[in-house]
Amino acid sequence: MSTLYENIRFYCDKAGISGAKLCADSGISKSTLTSLKNGRTKKISTDNLYKMANRLGVSVDDLLGSETKEKSPTPEGVELLDEPNKKALIEYVLKKNFTDGQAKAVLSFIKQYEEGGD
């Protein structure tokens, strides 16, 4: 079972809802959560993370289990991307009016993905 799944389960329990209800309310397939639970995948799309976090009333940082909370993403984090993707990410974050915490979570997800982490 992945840490991400355990965190999602924790916040579902705290909110008093089942994983199936979370998926239904968030518009996410049950198989996405089941794959996390069974370890078939250890990653989930950023979009789905935000949907679940919004439904649960928590931050993506909370779901990811981020222990360090910074006020804004570090410039070094953006350097992981090539120039076209960097611009696209910045435009997307600005367009969506992400909070500093949400922007940091996106960068954390990208770092984890690029490092091939879980």
Phi and psi in radians as a Rosetta constraint file:
Dihedral C 1 N 2 CA 2 C 2 CIRCULARHARMONIC -1.399 0.35
Dihedral N 2 CA 2 C 2 N 3 CIRCULARHARMONIC 2.713 0.35
Dihedral C 2 N 3 CA 3 C 3 CIRCULARHARMONIC -1.067 0.35
Dihedral N 3 CA 3 C 3 N 4 CIRCULARHARMONIC -0.669 0.35
Dihedral C 3 N 4 CA 4 C 4 CIRCULARHARMONIC -1.039 0.35
Dihedral N 4 CA 4 C 4 N 5 CIRCULARHARMONIC -0.813 0.35
Dihedral C 4 N 5 CA 5 C 5 CIRCULARHARMONIC -1.075 0.35
Dihedral N 5 CA 5 C 5 N 6 CIRCULARHARMONIC -0.764 0.35
Dihedral C 5 N 6 CA 6 C 6 CIRCULARHARMONIC -1.039 0.35
Dihedral N 6 CA 6 C 6 N 7 CIRCULARHARMONIC -0.702 0.35
Dihedral C 6 N 7 CA 7 C 7 CIRCULARHARMONIC -1.150 0.35
Dihedral N 7 CA 7 C 7 N 8 CIRCULARHARMONIC -0.763 0.35
Dihedral C 7 N 8 CA 8 C 8 CIRCULARHARMONIC -1.062 0.35
Dihedral N 8 CA 8 C 8 N 9 CIRCULARHARMONIC -0.804 0.35
Dihedral C 8 N 9 CA 9 C 9 CIRCULARHARMONIC -1.040 0.35
Dihedral N 9 CA 9 C 9 N 10 CIRCULARHARMONIC -0.751 0.35
Dihedral C 9 N 10 CA 10 C 10 CIRCULARHARMONIC -1.003 0.35
Dihedral N 10 CA 10 C 10 N 11 CIRCULARHARMONIC -0.843 0.35
Dihedral C 10 N 11 CA 11 C 11 CIRCULARHARMONIC -1.270 0.35
Dihedral N 11 CA 11 C 11 N 12 CIRCULARHARMONIC -0.498 0.35
Dihedral C 11 N 12 CA 12 C 12 CIRCULARHARMONIC -1.125 0.35
Dihedral N 12 CA 12 C 12 N 13 CIRCULARHARMONIC -0.816 0.35
Dihedral C 12 N 13 CA 13 C 13 CIRCULARHARMONIC -1.057 0.35
Dihedral N 13 CA 13 C 13 N 14 CIRCULARHARMONIC -0.749 0.35
Dihedral C 13 N 14 CA 14 C 14 CIRCULARHARMONIC -1.088 0.35
Dihedral N 14 CA 14 C 14 N 15 CIRCULARHARMONIC -0.643 0.35
Dihedral C 14 N 15 CA 15 C 15 CIRCULARHARMONIC -1.466 0.35
Dihedral N 15 CA 15 C 15 N 16 CIRCULARHARMONIC -0.153 0.35
Dihedral C 15 N 16 CA 16 C 16 CIRCULARHARMONIC 1.269 0.35
Dihedral N 16 CA 16 C 16 N 17 CIRCULARHARMONIC 0.574 0.35
Dihedral C 16 N 17 CA 17 C 17 CIRCULARHARMONIC -2.213 0.35
Dihedral N 17 CA 17 C 17 N 18 CIRCULARHARMONIC 2.729 0.35
Dihedral C 17 N 18 CA 18 C 18 CIRCULARHARMONIC -1.470 0.35
Dihedral N 18 CA 18 C 18 N 19 CIRCULARHARMONIC 2.885 0.35
Dihedral C 18 N 19 CA 19 C 19 CIRCULARHARMONIC -1.092 0.35
Dihedral N 19 CA 19 C 19 N 20 CIRCULARHARMONIC -0.637 0.35
Dihedral C 19 N 20 CA 20 C 20 CIRCULARHARMONIC -1.117 0.35
Dihedral N 20 CA 20 C 20 N 21 CIRCULARHARMONIC -0.715 0.35
Dihedral C 20 N 21 CA 21 C 21 CIRCULARHARMONIC -1.158 0.35
Dihedral N 21 CA 21 C 21 N 22 CIRCULARHARMONIC -0.715 0.35
Dihedral C 21 N 22 CA 22 C 22 CIRCULARHARMONIC -1.015 0.35
Dihedral N 22 CA 22 C 22 N 23 CIRCULARHARMONIC -0.822 0.35
Dihedral C 22 N 23 CA 23 C 23 CIRCULARHARMONIC -1.095 0.35
Dihedral N 23 CA 23 C 23 N 24 CIRCULARHARMONIC -0.811 0.35
Dihedral C 23 N 24 CA 24 C 24 CIRCULARHARMONIC -1.073 0.35
Dihedral N 24 CA 24 C 24 N 25 CIRCULARHARMONIC -0.796 0.35
Dihedral C 24 N 25 CA 25 C 25 CIRCULARHARMONIC -1.187 0.35
Dihedral N 25 CA 25 C 25 N 26 CIRCULARHARMONIC -0.525 0.35
Dihedral C 25 N 26 CA 26 C 26 CIRCULARHARMONIC -1.617 0.35
Dihedral N 26 CA 26 C 26 N 27 CIRCULARHARMONIC -0.180 0.35
Dihedral C 26 N 27 CA 27 C 27 CIRCULARHARMONIC 1.295 0.35
Dihedral N 27 CA 27 C 27 N 28 CIRCULARHARMONIC 0.544 0.35
Dihedral C 27 N 28 CA 28 C 28 CIRCULARHARMONIC -1.948 0.35
Dihedral N 28 CA 28 C 28 N 29 CIRCULARHARMONIC 2.471 0.35
Dihedral C 28 N 29 CA 29 C 29 CIRCULARHARMONIC -1.200 0.35
Dihedral N 29 CA 29 C 29 N 30 CIRCULARHARMONIC 2.542 0.35
Dihedral C 29 N 30 CA 30 C 30 CIRCULARHARMONIC -1.086 0.35
Dihedral N 30 CA 30 C 30 N 31 CIRCULARHARMONIC -0.528 0.35
Dihedral C 30 N 31 CA 31 C 31 CIRCULARHARMONIC -1.117 0.35
Dihedral N 31 CA 31 C 31 N 32 CIRCULARHARMONIC -0.486 0.35
Dihedral C 31 N 32 CA 32 C 32 CIRCULARHARMONIC -1.079 0.35
Dihedral N 32 CA 32 C 32 N 33 CIRCULARHARMONIC -0.848 0.35
Dihedral C 32 N 33 CA 33 C 33 CIRCULARHARMONIC -1.222 0.35
Dihedral N 33 CA 33 C 33 N 34 CIRCULARHARMONIC -0.675 0.35
Dihedral C 33 N 34 CA 34 C 34 CIRCULARHARMONIC -1.104 0.35
Dihedral N 34 CA 34 C 34 N 35 CIRCULARHARMONIC -0.698 0.35
Dihedral C 34 N 35 CA 35 C 35 CIRCULARHARMONIC -1.103 0.35
Dihedral N 35 CA 35 C 35 N 36 CIRCULARHARMONIC -0.681 0.35
Dihedral C 35 N 36 CA 36 C 36 CIRCULARHARMONIC -1.120 0.35
Dihedral N 36 CA 36 C 36 N 37 CIRCULARHARMONIC -0.809 0.35
Dihedral C 36 N 37 CA 37 C 37 CIRCULARHARMONIC -1.037 0.35
Dihedral N 37 CA 37 C 37 N 38 CIRCULARHARMONIC -0.784 0.35
Dihedral C 37 N 38 CA 38 C 38 CIRCULARHARMONIC -1.490 0.35
Dihedral N 38 CA 38 C 38 N 39 CIRCULARHARMONIC -0.029 0.35
Dihedral C 38 N 39 CA 39 C 39 CIRCULARHARMONIC 1.392 0.35
Dihedral N 39 CA 39 C 39 N 40 CIRCULARHARMONIC 0.177 0.35
Dihedral C 39 N 40 CA 40 C 40 CIRCULARHARMONIC -1.202 0.35
Dihedral N 40 CA 40 C 40 N 41 CIRCULARHARMONIC -0.455 0.35
Dihedral C 40 N 41 CA 41 C 41 CIRCULARHARMONIC -2.460 0.35
Dihedral N 41 CA 41 C 41 N 42 CIRCULARHARMONIC 2.660 0.35
Dihedral C 41 N 42 CA 42 C 42 CIRCULARHARMONIC -2.094 0.35
Dihedral N 42 CA 42 C 42 N 43 CIRCULARHARMONIC 0.071 0.35
Dihedral C 42 N 43 CA 43 C 43 CIRCULARHARMONIC -2.174 0.35
Dihedral N 43 CA 43 C 43 N 44 CIRCULARHARMONIC 2.760 0.35
Dihedral C 43 N 44 CA 44 C 44 CIRCULARHARMONIC -2.539 0.35
Dihedral N 44 CA 44 C 44 N 45 CIRCULARHARMONIC 2.626 0.35
Dihedral C 44 N 45 CA 45 C 45 CIRCULARHARMONIC -1.146 0.35
Dihedral N 45 CA 45 C 45 N 46 CIRCULARHARMONIC 2.632 0.35
Dihedral C 45 N 46 CA 46 C 46 CIRCULARHARMONIC -1.039 0.35
Dihedral N 46 CA 46 C 46 N 47 CIRCULARHARMONIC -0.700 0.35
Dihedral C 46 N 47 CA 47 C 47 CIRCULARHARMONIC -1.019 0.35
Dihedral N 47 CA 47 C 47 N 48 CIRCULARHARMONIC -0.813 0.35
Dihedral C 47 N 48 CA 48 C 48 CIRCULARHARMONIC -1.163 0.35
Dihedral N 48 CA 48 C 48 N 49 CIRCULARHARMONIC -0.636 0.35
Dihedral C 48 N 49 CA 49 C 49 CIRCULARHARMONIC -1.046 0.35
Dihedral N 49 CA 49 C 49 N 50 CIRCULARHARMONIC -0.797 0.35
Dihedral C 49 N 50 CA 50 C 50 CIRCULARHARMONIC -1.146 0.35
Dihedral N 50 CA 50 C 50 N 51 CIRCULARHARMONIC -0.676 0.35
Dihedral C 50 N 51 CA 51 C 51 CIRCULARHARMONIC -1.073 0.35
Dihedral N 51 CA 51 C 51 N 52 CIRCULARHARMONIC -0.785 0.35
Dihedral C 51 N 52 CA 52 C 52 CIRCULARHARMONIC -1.176 0.35
Dihedral N 52 CA 52 C 52 N 53 CIRCULARHARMONIC -0.768 0.35
Dihedral C 52 N 53 CA 53 C 53 CIRCULARHARMONIC -1.054 0.35
Dihedral N 53 CA 53 C 53 N 54 CIRCULARHARMONIC -0.757 0.35
Dihedral C 53 N 54 CA 54 C 54 CIRCULARHARMONIC -1.096 0.35
Dihedral N 54 CA 54 C 54 N 55 CIRCULARHARMONIC -0.748 0.35
Dihedral C 54 N 55 CA 55 C 55 CIRCULARHARMONIC -1.134 0.35
Dihedral N 55 CA 55 C 55 N 56 CIRCULARHARMONIC -0.655 0.35
Dihedral C 55 N 56 CA 56 C 56 CIRCULARHARMONIC -1.463 0.35
Dihedral N 56 CA 56 C 56 N 57 CIRCULARHARMONIC -0.193 0.35
Dihedral C 56 N 57 CA 57 C 57 CIRCULARHARMONIC 1.261 0.35
Dihedral N 57 CA 57 C 57 N 58 CIRCULARHARMONIC 0.566 0.35
Dihedral C 57 N 58 CA 58 C 58 CIRCULARHARMONIC -2.244 0.35
Dihedral N 58 CA 58 C 58 N 59 CIRCULARHARMONIC 3.013 0.35
Dihedral C 58 N 59 CA 59 C 59 CIRCULARHARMONIC -1.539 0.35
Dihedral N 59 CA 59 C 59 N 60 CIRCULARHARMONIC 2.814 0.35
Dihedral C 59 N 60 CA 60 C 60 CIRCULARHARMONIC -1.097 0.35
Dihedral N 60 CA 60 C 60 N 61 CIRCULARHARMONIC -0.604 0.35
Dihedral C 60 N 61 CA 61 C 61 CIRCULARHARMONIC -0.961 0.35
Dihedral N 61 CA 61 C 61 N 62 CIRCULARHARMONIC -0.745 0.35
Dihedral C 61 N 62 CA 62 C 62 CIRCULARHARMONIC -1.080 0.35
Dihedral N 62 CA 62 C 62 N 63 CIRCULARHARMONIC -0.797 0.35
Dihedral C 62 N 63 CA 63 C 63 CIRCULARHARMONIC -1.115 0.35
Dihedral N 63 CA 63 C 63 N 64 CIRCULARHARMONIC -0.679 0.35
Dihedral C 63 N 64 CA 64 C 64 CIRCULARHARMONIC -1.333 0.35
Dihedral N 64 CA 64 C 64 N 65 CIRCULARHARMONIC -0.252 0.35
Dihedral C 64 N 65 CA 65 C 65 CIRCULARHARMONIC 1.310 0.35
Dihedral N 65 CA 65 C 65 N 66 CIRCULARHARMONIC 0.482 0.35
Dihedral C 65 N 66 CA 66 C 66 CIRCULARHARMONIC -1.116 0.35
Dihedral N 66 CA 66 C 66 N 67 CIRCULARHARMONIC 2.237 0.35
Dihedral C 66 N 67 CA 67 C 67 CIRCULARHARMONIC -1.614 0.35
Dihedral N 67 CA 67 C 67 N 68 CIRCULARHARMONIC -0.501 0.35
Dihedral C 67 N 68 CA 68 C 68 CIRCULARHARMONIC -1.751 0.35
Dihedral N 68 CA 68 C 68 N 69 CIRCULARHARMONIC 2.231 0.35
Dihedral C 68 N 69 CA 69 C 69 CIRCULARHARMONIC -2.010 0.35
Dihedral N 69 CA 69 C 69 N 70 CIRCULARHARMONIC 1.957 0.35
Dihedral C 69 N 70 CA 70 C 70 CIRCULARHARMONIC -1.786 0.35
Dihedral N 70 CA 70 C 70 N 71 CIRCULARHARMONIC 2.750 0.35
Dihedral C 70 N 71 CA 71 C 71 CIRCULARHARMONIC -1.320 0.35
Dihedral N 71 CA 71 C 71 N 72 CIRCULARHARMONIC -0.462 0.35
Dihedral C 71 N 72 CA 72 C 72 CIRCULARHARMONIC -2.634 0.35
Dihedral N 72 CA 72 C 72 N 73 CIRCULARHARMONIC 2.751 0.35
Dihedral C 72 N 73 CA 73 C 73 CIRCULARHARMONIC -1.144 0.35
Dihedral N 73 CA 73 C 73 N 74 CIRCULARHARMONIC 2.545 0.35
Dihedral C 73 N 74 CA 74 C 74 CIRCULARHARMONIC -1.441 0.35
Dihedral N 74 CA 74 C 74 N 75 CIRCULARHARMONIC 2.522 0.35
Dihedral C 74 N 75 CA 75 C 75 CIRCULARHARMONIC -0.996 0.35
Dihedral N 75 CA 75 C 75 N 76 CIRCULARHARMONIC -0.561 0.35
Dihedral C 75 N 76 CA 76 C 76 CIRCULARHARMONIC -1.071 0.35
Dihedral N 76 CA 76 C 76 N 77 CIRCULARHARMONIC -0.582 0.35
Dihedral C 76 N 77 CA 77 C 77 CIRCULARHARMONIC -1.115 0.35
Dihedral N 77 CA 77 C 77 N 78 CIRCULARHARMONIC -0.637 0.35
Dihedral C 77 N 78 CA 78 C 78 CIRCULARHARMONIC -1.247 0.35
Dihedral N 78 CA 78 C 78 N 79 CIRCULARHARMONIC -0.478 0.35
Dihedral C 78 N 79 CA 79 C 79 CIRCULARHARMONIC -1.129 0.35
Dihedral N 79 CA 79 C 79 N 80 CIRCULARHARMONIC -0.253 0.35
Dihedral C 79 N 80 CA 80 C 80 CIRCULARHARMONIC -1.170 0.35
Dihedral N 80 CA 80 C 80 N 81 CIRCULARHARMONIC -0.331 0.35
Dihedral C 80 N 81 CA 81 C 81 CIRCULARHARMONIC -1.714 0.35
Dihedral N 81 CA 81 C 81 N 82 CIRCULARHARMONIC 2.645 0.35
Dihedral C 81 N 82 CA 82 C 82 CIRCULARHARMONIC -1.296 0.35
Dihedral N 82 CA 82 C 82 N 83 CIRCULARHARMONIC 2.897 0.35
Dihedral C 82 N 83 CA 83 C 83 CIRCULARHARMONIC -0.984 0.35
Dihedral N 83 CA 83 C 83 N 84 CIRCULARHARMONIC -0.852 0.35
Dihedral C 83 N 84 CA 84 C 84 CIRCULARHARMONIC -1.080 0.35
Dihedral N 84 CA 84 C 84 N 85 CIRCULARHARMONIC -0.712 0.35
Dihedral C 84 N 85 CA 85 C 85 CIRCULARHARMONIC -1.242 0.35
Dihedral N 85 CA 85 C 85 N 86 CIRCULARHARMONIC -0.593 0.35
Dihedral C 85 N 86 CA 86 C 86 CIRCULARHARMONIC -1.069 0.35
Dihedral N 86 CA 86 C 86 N 87 CIRCULARHARMONIC -0.821 0.35
Dihedral C 86 N 87 CA 87 C 87 CIRCULARHARMONIC -1.103 0.35
Dihedral N 87 CA 87 C 87 N 88 CIRCULARHARMONIC -0.740 0.35
Dihedral C 87 N 88 CA 88 C 88 CIRCULARHARMONIC -1.100 0.35
Dihedral N 88 CA 88 C 88 N 89 CIRCULARHARMONIC -0.742 0.35
Dihedral C 88 N 89 CA 89 C 89 CIRCULARHARMONIC -1.124 0.35
Dihedral N 89 CA 89 C 89 N 90 CIRCULARHARMONIC -0.804 0.35
Dihedral C 89 N 90 CA 90 C 90 CIRCULARHARMONIC -1.071 0.35
Dihedral N 90 CA 90 C 90 N 91 CIRCULARHARMONIC -0.788 0.35
Dihedral C 90 N 91 CA 91 C 91 CIRCULARHARMONIC -1.082 0.35
Dihedral N 91 CA 91 C 91 N 92 CIRCULARHARMONIC -0.702 0.35
Dihedral C 91 N 92 CA 92 C 92 CIRCULARHARMONIC -1.134 0.35
Dihedral N 92 CA 92 C 92 N 93 CIRCULARHARMONIC -0.824 0.35
Dihedral C 92 N 93 CA 93 C 93 CIRCULARHARMONIC -1.092 0.35
Dihedral N 93 CA 93 C 93 N 94 CIRCULARHARMONIC -0.742 0.35
Dihedral C 93 N 94 CA 94 C 94 CIRCULARHARMONIC -1.172 0.35
Dihedral N 94 CA 94 C 94 N 95 CIRCULARHARMONIC -0.712 0.35
Dihedral C 94 N 95 CA 95 C 95 CIRCULARHARMONIC -1.086 0.35
Dihedral N 95 CA 95 C 95 N 96 CIRCULARHARMONIC -0.679 0.35
Dihedral C 95 N 96 CA 96 C 96 CIRCULARHARMONIC -1.463 0.35
Dihedral N 96 CA 96 C 96 N 97 CIRCULARHARMONIC -0.080 0.35
Dihedral C 96 N 97 CA 97 C 97 CIRCULARHARMONIC 0.933 0.35
Dihedral N 97 CA 97 C 97 N 98 CIRCULARHARMONIC 0.838 0.35
Dihedral C 97 N 98 CA 98 C 98 CIRCULARHARMONIC -1.090 0.35
Dihedral N 98 CA 98 C 98 N 99 CIRCULARHARMONIC 2.563 0.35
Dihedral C 98 N 99 CA 99 C 99 CIRCULARHARMONIC -1.297 0.35
Dihedral N 99 CA 99 C 99 N 100 CIRCULARHARMONIC 2.928 0.35
Dihedral C 99 N 100 CA 100 C 100 CIRCULARHARMONIC -1.021 0.35
Dihedral N 100 CA 100 C 100 N 101 CIRCULARHARMONIC -0.695 0.35
Dihedral C 100 N 101 CA 101 C 101 CIRCULARHARMONIC -1.122 0.35
Dihedral N 101 CA 101 C 101 N 102 CIRCULARHARMONIC -0.705 0.35
Dihedral C 101 N 102 CA 102 C 102 CIRCULARHARMONIC -1.169 0.35
Dihedral N 102 CA 102 C 102 N 103 CIRCULARHARMONIC -0.741 0.35
Dihedral C 102 N 103 CA 103 C 103 CIRCULARHARMONIC -1.078 0.35
Dihedral N 103 CA 103 C 103 N 104 CIRCULARHARMONIC -0.719 0.35
Dihedral C 103 N 104 CA 104 C 104 CIRCULARHARMONIC -1.112 0.35
Dihedral N 104 CA 104 C 104 N 105 CIRCULARHARMONIC -0.685 0.35
Dihedral C 104 N 105 CA 105 C 105 CIRCULARHARMONIC -1.111 0.35
Dihedral N 105 CA 105 C 105 N 106 CIRCULARHARMONIC -0.696 0.35
Dihedral C 105 N 106 CA 106 C 106 CIRCULARHARMONIC -1.077 0.35
Dihedral N 106 CA 106 C 106 N 107 CIRCULARHARMONIC -0.795 0.35
Dihedral C 106 N 107 CA 107 C 107 CIRCULARHARMONIC -1.120 0.35
Dihedral N 107 CA 107 C 107 N 108 CIRCULARHARMONIC -0.694 0.35
Dihedral C 107 N 108 CA 108 C 108 CIRCULARHARMONIC -1.074 0.35
Dihedral N 108 CA 108 C 108 N 109 CIRCULARHARMONIC -0.739 0.35
Dihedral C 108 N 109 CA 109 C 109 CIRCULARHARMONIC -1.084 0.35
Dihedral N 109 CA 109 C 109 N 110 CIRCULARHARMONIC -0.760 0.35
Dihedral C 109 N 110 CA 110 C 110 CIRCULARHARMONIC -1.117 0.35
Dihedral N 110 CA 110 C 110 N 111 CIRCULARHARMONIC -0.779 0.35
Dihedral C 110 N 111 CA 111 C 111 CIRCULARHARMONIC -1.034 0.35
Dihedral N 111 CA 111 C 111 N 112 CIRCULARHARMONIC -0.809 0.35
Dihedral C 111 N 112 CA 112 C 112 CIRCULARHARMONIC -1.078 0.35
Dihedral N 112 CA 112 C 112 N 113 CIRCULARHARMONIC -0.740 0.35
Dihedral C 112 N 113 CA 113 C 113 CIRCULARHARMONIC -1.122 0.35
Dihedral N 113 CA 113 C 113 N 114 CIRCULARHARMONIC -0.800 0.35
Dihedral C 113 N 114 CA 114 C 114 CIRCULARHARMONIC -1.184 0.35
Dihedral N 114 CA 114 C 114 N 115 CIRCULARHARMONIC -0.499 0.35
Dihedral C 114 N 115 CA 115 C 115 CIRCULARHARMONIC -1.475 0.35
Dihedral N 115 CA 115 C 115 N 116 CIRCULARHARMONIC -0.055 0.35
Dihedral C 115 N 116 CA 116 C 116 CIRCULARHARMONIC 1.257 0.35
Dihedral N 116 CA 116 C 116 N 117 CIRCULARHARMONIC 0.383 0.35
Dihedral C 116 N 117 CA 117 C 117 CIRCULARHARMONIC -1.348 0.35
Dihedral N 117 CA 117 C 117 N 118 CIRCULARHARMONIC 3.062 0.35
